[in-house]
Amino acid sequence: MIRQPQAAGQFYPASPAALRKELARLLQKEGKREEALGLVTPHAGYTFSGKVAGACFSKVKLTGTVIILGPNHTGLGAPFSIMTSGTWQMPLGNVEVDVFLAKNS
């Protein structure tokens, strides 16, 4: 299964080139990056939360598997779920689900 992006072109640019440009503007290039076990960032369009999210992600080293939690915006189906296999299609490339982690959570 390939999960299509739901907010591309709304919360963030759908075009890879435009998204790279926006991320370059939001992410801080200087400063120390630290290893972290978790990170809480805002969940909104880049217009509203991009500066804060960019500052947060600029402070950490991302290594290994990343777990992303988000809300059920539609209210349909289960309130909580885990995609146990497949791919998340994103403007900057596809991201495979960590099947072992998803099925053993």
C-alpha positions, 0 to 999 in steps of 0.5 A: 500500500502506498499512502498518498500525501494528504497535506502537500500543497496545503500545509507544505509545498507539493513541489520537491524544489519548493519544499527544499527551498522552504526547508532551507529557510526554516532550518537553522544551519548553525548551532550544536545538534544533540542526540534526542530520544524524542521531540515534540513539534507543532502540527500545523501548516508551515505558515503557522508553525514552520519557524518553531518546527524548524528551530526544533528540528535544527537542534537534534540529530535524527538517527535510526527509525523515526516514529511520527504521531499525528491526529485523526483529522477526519474522525472516521475509523479508529482513533489510533492506528499503525500502518504495519506495512507499505510506503508513505509517499512524500514530495522528497521521496518515499518512506518505507514503514519499519514493518518489524517495529510496526508489528511489534509495537 
